[in-house]
């Protein structure tokens, strides 16, 4: 009889310990994270057509951790286009050395044609661009 009481007490203690311990949060599997939603790079071989008053983006593959950066080479025709902003969006997951995209946003001011030339410059201050891309813009 003492054994039965002893087993009941031990079983009760074990059950209470198990139910009182907090449940650990499940570990996040890296493959369960949201998909990378970087915008697609803009194709410079395709002209960009926009309406006057609209804004549009030019997206370029970028990796600032290398020291390389995109910069406007030509002077914009301010009667046709204006630069609104330039942003960088990092590729997910953000890790040292991982890249992303530069998003250049422009505003179409009035009807006309314009050319945007961007250069991909190395870290040196007075260096020439290692790559240039030219975009043709038609504002209607």
C-alpha positions in Angstrom: 0.0 0.0 0.0 2.9 2.3 0.8 4.3 1.7 -2.6 1.0 2.8 -4.3 0.9 6.0 -2.3 4.6 6.6 -3.0 4.0 6.0 -6.8 1.0 8.3 -6.8 2.9 11.1 -5.1 5.9 10.8 -7.4 3.6 10.7 -10.5 1.7 13.8 -9.2 5.0 15.7 -8.7 6.3 14.7 -12.2 3.0 15.7 -13.9 2.9 19.1 -12.0 6.5 19.8 -12.9 5.9 19.1 -16.6 2.8 21.3 -16.8 4.3 24.2 -14.9 7.4 24.5 -17.0 7.1 27.1 -19.8 6.9 26.0 -23.3 10.0 27.3 -25.2 9.3 29.4 -28.3 9.9 27.4 -31.5 13.1 28.2 -33.3 12.6 30.1 -36.5 13.7 28.2 -39.5 15.6 30.5 -41.9 13.6 29.1 -44.8 10.4 30.2 -43.2 11.2 33.9 -43.4 9.5 36.1 -45.9 10.8 36.0 -49.5 13.2 38.6 -50.7 11.0 41.4 -52.2 13.7 43.6 -53.8 12.4 45.5 -56.8 13.6 44.3 -60.2 16.5 46.2 -61.8 15.5 48.6 -64.5 16.5 47.6 -68.0 18.4 50.5 -69.6 17.7 49.2 -73.1 14.0 49.9 -72.7 12.8 53.6 -72.8 10.8 54.8 -69.9 7.5 56.6 -70.7 5.7 58.6 -68.0 3.1 61.3 -67.8 3.9 64.8 -66.8 3.5 65.1 -63.0 4.2 61.4 -62.3 7.1 60.0 -60.5 9.1 56.9 -61.6 11.9 54.8 -60.2 15.2 53.6 -61.7 16.4 50.5 -59.8 20.1 49.5 -60.0 21.9 46.5 -58.4 24.2 47.8 -55.7 26.5 46.7 -52.9 27.8 49.6 -50.9 29.8 47.3 -48.7 32.3 47.1 -51.6 32.8 50.9 -51.6 31.2 51.1 -55.1 28.4 53.6 -55.5 26.1 54.9 -58.2 26.2 58.6 -59.1 24.5 60.8 -61.7 27.0 61.7 -64.4 25.0 64.1 -66.6 23.1 67.2 -65.6 19.4 66.6 -65.6 17.2 68.8 -67.8 15.3 70.4 -64.9 12.6 71.5 -67.3 11.7 67.8 -67.9 13.0 65.9 -64.9 13.9 66.4 -61.3 15.6 64.0 -58.9 13.3 63.3 -55.9 15.4 61.0 -53.8 17.8 58.1 -53.9 17.3 55.1 -51.5 19.1 51.9 -50.8 17.2 48.7 -50.1 19.3 45.8 -48.6 18.8 42.2 -49.6 17.3 40.1 -46.9 18.7 38.6 -44.7 21.0 41.5 -44.1 24.5 40.1 -43.7 27.9 41.7 -44.0 28.8 41.9 -47.7 25.3 41.2 -49.0 24.0 43.6 -51.6 20.7 45.1 -52.5 19.4 47.8 -54.9 19.6 51.6 -55.3 16.3 53.1 -56.1 16.5 56.5 -57.8 13.1 58.3 -57.8 12.5 61.1 -60.4 9.6 63.4 -61.1 8.5 64.1 -64.6 8.0 67.9 -64.7 6.8 68.7 -68.3 6.5 66.9 -71.6 9.8 66.3 -73.4 12.7 63.8 -73.6 15.6 63.4 -71.3 18.5 61.2 -70.7 19.7 59.9 -67.3 23.3 58.6 -67.2 24.4 56.9 -64.0 28.0 55.8 -63.3 29.1 53.0 -60.9 32.1 54.5 -59.2 34.8 52.6 -57.2 35.8 53.8 -53.7 38.6 56.1 -54.9 37.7 59.8 -54.8 38.9 60.9 -58.3 38.2 57.6 -60.1 36.3 57.2 -63.4 33.2 55.1 -63.3 33.7 51.4 -63.9 30.3 51.1 -65.6 27.8 53.5 -66.9 24.1 53.0 -67.7 22.0 55.4 -69.8 18.2 55.6 -69.6 16.0 57.4 -72.1 12.9 59.1 -70.6 9.9 60.2 -72.6 7.5 62.5 -70.7 4.1 62.9 -72.3 
